[in-house]
Amino acid sequence: MLSKKLIIKFPLLCTIVLLAQSFAIAQNRSYEKIPAMPKLLSLREQSNVRSMWLKKRFDTLLLPMMRKHQVSMWIVTNEEFHSDAVTESIVPPVPMVGRRDFFIFFDNGQTLERFAIVRYEEEQLKKFYTLISPARDKTAETIKKIVEERNPKTIALNMGYGRGQTDGITHDAYKFLAETLGKDYESRFVSAGNLVTDYLDTRLPEELEHYRTAVLVTDILTRRAFSNEVITPGKTTVGDVRWWFLQQINNLGLTTWFQPDLRVQRRAKANASSQQFLAVADESLVLERGDLIHIDCGLIYMGLSTDWQKQGYILQTGERDAPKGLKTALKNTNALQDAVFKAARAGMTGSEVYETAMAEMKRQNIEAMIYSHPIGTQGHGLGASIDFRRTIGASPERFRLGSYMSIELNTSTVLPEWNDQKVTMMAEDDAFMTDQGFEFFRPRQTELYIIK
């Protein structure tokens, strides 16, 4: 801070200094906003916390859900090298490596009985299941005895629902159960799809702050990726940014569920499309001044997945900020987010939210697309979605309080500075459902990330 005496004695010099400081701040505003990386839990700490979550799910959630969906018994089979997507949500965070493991849940009218029939005894599993490790030739006999002693009215299997998370049982595992239990019990097999959807789309309050940390880490890495720390105009390629992002995830001891994609829009260059969206740029493409760049990325922390899309602009020589038209384009996308948030409430279907939000976009004369999806245990989760591809014959799923949603959408805007070329401004932010509607885990992007 300049002193008053100095300002009085050297007014011109001080004015120059203040202007220089203001210019430096303006040029580096995207750096200023990058928060510090949070301290992540150690692997052991993560395991302890996630095990507490699992206990609460078993103690309070699963039995009422089974009764809601009229499931007497639920059998999950897990194959070595072909894991059921549900398995990681019904066991503590340890690898399941048996040739074929079975997890059996039974409603005995009072409590939830739980059996793990596994090839290898696992100490952590014993905390949650009656653990049985029969000889390989005794597995069928063991399962048959458990089922026949309980005589369930329905036996739910992960099949017949149309999503990877719900259709995990293999053909051979189905045959094994059918042959082991006989035709009478096979006739009681039903799809566990509705139960799995309920179970995976229901978030615990205790998970929220840990997921907020996961989103924060995603945000930090994205801001760094779209800065001069990583990008040197005319030298850095799309592949350089992608691999930098993946390396940072690896350095943090985390994983991801998909590779980060970049899209690039340029003046006087037609945009290639793929599946009704802008096509992903080739890794060899060199990022140049004047490019509007976009990243789609995410990571996994504490068994929870994030999904994130942001936009950056590489300044032309002599520019101090992005063109006004690009700012308007981003504001249009913010308006679409506002419309979704204004419409969406717990208990509504995705189709209801979609129709209301798109009517608002029509009123504002904004060209828009919405393709938002549930997120949490999986990146593309189960539950209600807001998606132009599902407005006809849409899923009857309704938004649950506390569930997580990836608000993914875009608007297209004519850019006067690019001779009326149309640009698409994509955004994706993770949010959760409250009594008042959706709330972002992190502040949304309202300014383009600037690369000098």
C-alpha positions in Angstrom: 0.0 0.0 0.0 1.4 3.4 -1.0 1.7 6.0 1.9 -0.1 9.3 1.7 3.2 11.2 2.0 4.6 9.4 -1.0 1.5 10.1 -3.0 1.6 13.8 -2.2 5.4 14.1 -3.0 5.4 12.0 -6.2 1.8 12.0 -7.6 2.7 11.1 -11.2 5.1 8.3 -10.2 2.5 6.9 -7.8 -0.2 7.0 -10.4 2.0 5.0 -12.8 2.7 2.4 -10.1 -1.0 2.1 -9.2 -1.9 1.7 -12.8 0.8 -1.0 -13.3 -0.5 -2.8 -10.2 -4.1 -2.7 -11.5 -3.0 -4.0 -14.9 -1.1 -6.8 -13.2 -4.0 -7.8 -11.1 -6.3 -7.8 -14.1 -4.0 -9.9 -16.1 -3.6 -12.4 -13.3 -7.1 -12.6 -11.9 -7.5 -16.3 -12.8 -4.4 -17.0 -10.8 -5.7 -15.1 -7.8 -8.8 -17.2 -7.6 -7.1 -20.5 -7.4 -7.5 -21.8 -3.9 -4.9 -23.9 -2.0 -5.0 -27.6 -2.5 -6.8 -29.2 0.5 -5.2 -31.9 2.6 -6.6 -35.2 1.5 -7.2 -38.2 3.9 -4.7 -40.9 3.8 -5.7 -44.3 2.3 -6.2 -45.7 5.8 -8.2 -42.7 6.9 -10.4 -43.0 3.8 -11.0 -46.6 4.5 -12.1 -46.0 8.0 -14.5 -43.2 7.0 -16.0 -45.2 4.1 -16.5 -48.2 6.3 -18.5 -46.0 8.7 -20.6 -44.9 5.7 -21.2 -48.6 4.8 -22.3 -49.5 8.3 -24.8 -46.7 8.3 -26.2 -47.7 4.9 -26.6 -51.3 6.1 -28.1 -50.2 9.5 -30.5 -47.6 8.2 -31.1 -47.7 4.4 -31.0 -51.0 2.8 -33.7 -52.9 4.6 -36.4 -50.2 4.1 -35.4 -50.0 0.5 -35.8 -53.7 0.0 -39.2 -53.6 1.5 -40.2 -50.6 -0.6 -39.3 -52.6 -3.7 -40.7 -55.9 -2.4 -37.4 -57.6 -2.4 -37.1 -60.5 0.1 -33.6 -61.5 -0.9 -30.9 -59.8 -2.9 -28.0 -61.7 -4.3 -25.0 -59.8 -5.8 -22.4 -61.9 -7.6 -18.9 -60.6 -8.2 -16.5 -62.2 -10.7 -12.8 -61.9 -10.7 -11.7 -59.4 -13.4 -15.4 -58.7 -14.1 -16.7 -56.9 -11.0 -20.3 -55.9 -10.5 -20.6 -52.1 -10.4 -22.6 -52.5 -7.2 -19.9 -54.4 -5.3 -17.8 -51.4 -4.3 -20.9 -49.9 -2.6 -21.7 -53.0 -0.5 -18.2 -53.9 0.7 -15.5 -52.0 2.6 -12.9 -50.5 0.3 -10.8 -53.6 -0.3 -10.3 -55.6 -3.5 -12.6 -58.5 -4.2 -10.4 -61.1 -6.0 -12.3 -64.4 -5.6 -13.1 -66.5 -8.7 -16.8 -65.8 -7.9 -18.0 -64.2 -4.7 -21.6 -63.9 -3.5 -23.2 -61.4 -1.3 -26.7 -62.3 0.0 -29.1 -60.0 1.8 -32.3 -61.4 3.4 -35.2 -59.6 5.1 -36.2 -62.0 7.9 -39.1 -59.7 9.0 -37.1 -58.1 11.8 -33.5 -57.5 10.7 -31.4 -57.7 7.6 -29.3 -60.8 7.4 -26.1 -60.5 5.4 -23.8 -63.3 4.1 -20.6 -63.1 2.1 -19.7 -66.3 0.4 -16.1 -65.7 -0.7 -13.1 -67.6 -1.9 -10.7 -65.8 0.4 -11.4 -64.7 4.0 -11.1 -61.0 4.5 -10.9 -59.4 7.9 -12.7 -56.2 6.9 -15.6 -58.2 5.4 -16.2 -59.9 8.8 -17.3 -56.5 10.2 -20.3 -56.4 7.9 -21.2 -60.0 6.9 -21.5 -63.5 8.2 -18.5 -64.6 6.2 -18.4 -68.1 4.7 -15.4 -69.5 2.8 -16.4 -72.9 1.6 -14.3 -75.2 -0.6 -14.9 -74.5 -4.2 -17.0 -77.7 -4.7 -19.2 -76.8 -1.7 -20.2 -73.2 -2.9 -23.4 -74.4 -4.6 -24.4 -76.4 -1.5 -23.8 -73.5 0.8 -25.9 -71.1 -1.3 -28.7 -73.6 -1.7 -28.9 -74.2 2.1 -29.0 -70.4 2.9 -31.8 -69.9 0.3 -33.9 -72.9 1.1 -33.8 -72.3 4.9 -35.2 -68.8 4.3 -37.5 -69.5 1.4 -37.7 -65.9 0.0 -40.7 -64.8 -2.0 -38.5 -62.9 -4.4 -34.8 -63.1 -5.2 -33.5 -59.9 -6.8 -30.5 -60.1 -9.2 -28.7 -57.3 -10.9 -30.2 -57.8 -14.3 -32.8 -56.6 -16.8 -32.8 -52.8 -16.1 -30.7 -51.5 -19.0 -27.8 -49.8 -17.2 -24.4 -51.1 -16.4 -24.7 -50.5 -12.7 -27.9 -52.6 -12.5 -27.0 -55.4 -14.9 -23.8 -56.8 -13.4 -24.6 -60.5 -13.2 -22.9 -62.5 -15.9 -24.6 -65.2 -18.0 -22.6 -67.9 -16.3 -23.4 -66.6 -12.8 -27.1 -66.6 -13.6 -26.9 -70.2 -14.9 -25.0 -71.2 -11.8 -27.7 -69.8 -9.5 -30.6 -71.1 -11.6 -29.1 -74.6 -11.7 -28.1 -74.5 -8.0 -31.5 -73.3 -6.7 -33.8 -75.1 -9.2 -36.8 -74.0 -11.3 -39.0 -73.0 -8.4 -36.6 -70.5 -7.0 -35.5 -69.4 -10.5 -39.2 -68.4 -11.1 -38.8 -66.0 -8.1 -35.9 -64.1 -9.8 -36.7 -60.4 -10.3 -34.7 -57.4 -11.4 -32.9 -55.5 -8.6 -32.8 -52.4 -10.8 -35.2 -50.2 -8.8 -33.4 -51.2 -5.5 -30.0 -50.6 -7.0 -31.1 -47.2 -8.3 -32.5 -46.2 -4.9 -29.4 -47.4 -3.1 -26.8 -45.8 -5.3 -28.7 -42.5 -5.8 -29.2 -42.0 -2.0 -26.4 -40.0 -0.5 -25.5 -39.8 3.2 -25.2 -36.4 4.8 -21.7 -37.4 6.0 -20.5 -37.7 2.5 -21.2 -34.2 1.5 -18.2 -32.4 2.8 -15.8 -35.1 1.5 -17.5 -34.7 -1.9 -17.1 -31.0 -1.7 -13.4 -31.6 -1.2 -13.3 -33.8 -4.3 -15.0 -31.0 -6.3 -12.6 -28.4 -4.9 -9.6 -30.5 -6.1 -11.2 -30.8 -9.5 -11.7 -27.1 -9.6 -8.1 -26.3 -8.6 -6.6 -28.6 -11.2 -8.9 -27.2 -13.9 -7.9 -23.6 -13.1 -4.2 -24.5 -13.2 -4.6 -26.4 -16.4 -6.2 -23.3 -18.0 -3.4 -20.9 -17.0 0.1 -20.1 -18.1 1.4 -22.6 -15.6 0.5 -25.2 -18.2 -0.3 -23.4 -21.5 2.2 -21.5 -23.6 0.3 -20.2 -26.7 1.8 -21.6 -29.9 3.7 -24.4 -28.2 1.3 -26.4 -25.8 -0.8 -29.1 -27.4 -4.2 -30.5 -26.4 -2.4 -33.7 -25.4 0.0 -31.7 -23.2 -2.9 -30.4 -21.2 -4.6 -33.7 -21.0 -1.6 -35.6 -19.8 -0.7 -32.8 -17.3 -4.2 -33.2 -15.8 -3.9 -37.0 -15.6 -0.4 -36.7 -14.0 -1.7 -34.4 -11.3 -4.5 -36.8 -10.4 -1.9 -39.6 -10.2 0.4 -37.4 -8.0 -2.4 -36.9 -5.5 -3.0 -40.7 -5.2 -6.4 -40.4 -6.9 -8.0 -42.0 -10.0 -10.4 -40.9 -12.6 -13.4 -42.5 -14.3 -12.7 -41.0 -17.8 -9.9 -39.1 -19.5 -10.1 -35.3 -19.7 -11.2 -34.0 -23.1 -10.5 -30.7 -24.7 -12.5 -28.8 -27.3 -11.2 -25.8 -29.2 -13.2 -23.1 -31.1 -11.4 -20.7 -33.4 -12.4 -17.7 -35.5 -13.2 -18.6 -39.1 -12.8 -22.3 -38.5 -15.8 -24.6 -38.7 -16.4 -26.8 -35.6 -16.5 -30.5 -36.1 -19.4 -32.3 -34.3 -19.8 -35.7 -32.7 -23.1 -37.1 -31.3 -24.8 -33.7 -31.5 -21.9 -32.1 -29.6 -18.7 -30.3 -30.5 -16.0 -32.9 -31.3 -13.0 -33.4 -29.0 -9.8 -31.9 -30.3 -6.9 -34.0 -31.5 -4.1 -34.4 -29.0 -1.6 -33.0 -31.6 -3.5 -29.7 -32.0 -1.4 -26.7 -30.8 -3.3 -24.1 -28.7 -3.0 -20.7 -30.3 -3.8 -17.1 -29.4 -7.5 -16.3 -29.8 -8.6 -19.8 -29.1 -11.7 -20.5 -27.0 -10.8 -23.7 -25.1 -13.0 -26.1 -23.1 -12.2 -29.0 -20.8 -14.3 -31.9 -19.6 -12.7 -33.6 -16.7 -13.3 -35.4 -13.3 -11.7 -37.6 -10.7 -12.5 -40.1 -7.9 -12.0 -39.5 -4.2 -13.5 -41.5 -1.3 -15.3 -43.6 -3.9 -17.2 -40.6 -5.2 -16.8 -39.2 -8.8 -16.8 -35.6 -10.0 -17.6 -34.2 -13.5 -16.5 -30.7 -14.5 -16.5 -28.5 -17.6 -15.0 -25.1 -17.9 -14.0 -22.6 -20.6 -10.9 -20.5 -21.1 -9.7 -17.9 -23.6 -6.1 -17.4 -24.8 -5.5 -13.7 -25.3 -4.5 -12.3 -28.6 -1.4 -10.1 -28.7 -2.4 -6.7 -27.3 -5.6 -8.0 -25.7 -6.2 -7.5 -22.0 -9.5 -9.4 -21.8 -11.8 -11.7 -23.8 -14.0 -10.3 -26.5 -17.4 -8.9 -25.2 -19.2 -11.4 -27.3 -17.6 -14.4 -25.5 -18.6 -12.8 -22.2 -22.2 -12.6 -23.4 -22.0 -16.2 -24.5 -21.0 -17.3 -21.0 -23.8 -15.1 -19.5 -26.3 -17.0 -21.7 -25.0 -20.3 -20.2 -25.3 -18.8 -16.7 -28.9 -17.9 -17.6 -29.6 -21.5 -18.6 -28.2 -22.7 -15.2 -30.4 -20.2 -13.5 -33.4 -21.5 -15.3 -32.6 -25.1 -14.3 -32.1 -24.1 -10.7 -35.3 -22.1 -10.6 -37.3 -25.0 -11.9 -35.9 -28.0 -10.1 -37.2 -29.3 -6.8 -37.1 -32.6 -5.0 -39.9 -34.9 -6.1 -40.0 -33.6 -9.7 -39.0 -35.6 -12.7 -36.2 -34.6 -15.0 -38.7 -34.1 -17.8 -40.7 -31.6 -15.8 -37.5 -29.6 -15.1 -36.4 -29.8 -18.7 -39.6 -28.4 -20.2 -39.8 -25.5 -17.7 -36.1 -24.5 -18.2 -36.3 -24.7 -22.0 -39.5 -22.6 -22.0 -37.5 -19.9 -20.2 -34.7 -20.2 -22.8 -37.2 -19.7 -25.6 -38.6 -16.7 -23.8 -35.1 -15.2 -23.6 -34.3 -16.2 -27.2 -31.3 -18.3 -26.2 -30.3 -21.4 -28.1 -29.8 -24.1 -25.4 -29.2 -27.8 -24.7 -29.5 -29.6 -21.4 -28.0 -33.1 -20.7 -27.6 -33.2 -17.0 -27.1 -36.5 -15.1 -27.0 -38.0 -11.6 -23.5 -38.3 -10.1 -21.9 -39.7 -7.0 -20.9 -43.3 -6.7 -20.5 -43.3 -10.5 -19.8 -40.5 -12.8 -22.9 -41.2 -14.9 -25.1 -42.3 -12.0 -28.6 -43.7 -11.6 -31.6 -41.6 -10.8 -33.5 -38.7 -12.4 -31.7 -36.9 -15.3 -32.5 -33.6 -17.2 -31.8 -34.6 -20.7 -33.0 -33.6 -24.2 -32.5 -37.2 -25.3 -34.9 -38.5 -22.7 -37.9 -36.1 -22.9 -40.0 -38.7 -24.7 -40.6 -41.8 -22.7 -38.4 -40.4 -19.9 -37.5 -42.3 -16.8 -40.1 -41.9 -14.0 -37.3 -41.3 -11.5 -37.7 -38.2 -9.3 -35.1 -36.0 -7.7 -34.2 -37.1 -4.1 -33.3 -34.8 -1.3 -29.5 -34.9 -0.9 -28.8 -36.6 -4.2 -26.0 -35.2 -6.4 -26.4 -33.9 -9.9 -24.0 -32.9 -12.6 -25.6 -29.8 -14.2 -24.3 -30.3 -17.7 -25.6 -28.0 -20.5 -24.6 -25.5 -23.2 -25.8 -22.5 -25.1 -24.8 -21.3 -28.6 -24.4 -17.6 -29.3 -23.5 -15.5 -32.4 -20.1 -13.8 -31.8 -19.9 -10.3 -33.5 -16.2 -10.2 -33.1 -15.8 -13.4 -35.1 -17.9 -12.1 -38.1 -21.1 -13.6 -36.5 -19.7 -17.0 -36.1 -21.6 -19.1 -33.6 -19.8 -20.3 -30.5 -21.0 -22.9 -28.0 -20.4 -22.3 -24.4 -20.5 -25.6 -22.4 -20.6 -25.8 -18.6 -20.8 -28.6 -16.1 -20.9 -28.2 -12.3 -21.7 -30.7 -9.6 -24.7 -29.8 -7.3 -26.8 -31.4 -4.6 -30.6 -31.2 -4.0 -31.9 -29.3 -1.0 -35.3 -28.3 0.2 -34.8 -25.0 -1.8 -33.6 -26.8 -5.0 -30.1 -27.4 -6.3 -27.0 -25.9 -4.7 -23.5 -25.9 -6.3 -20.7 -27.5 -4.4 -18.4 -24.8 -5.8 -19.2 -21.4 -7.3 -19.9 -21.7 -10.9 -17.8 -20.1 -13.6 -19.0 -16.6 -14.4 -15.8 -15.4 -16.0 -13.6 -17.1 -18.7 -10.2 -18.3 -17.4 -7.7 -16.1 -19.1 -4.4 -17.4 -20.5 -1.9 -14.7 -21.4 
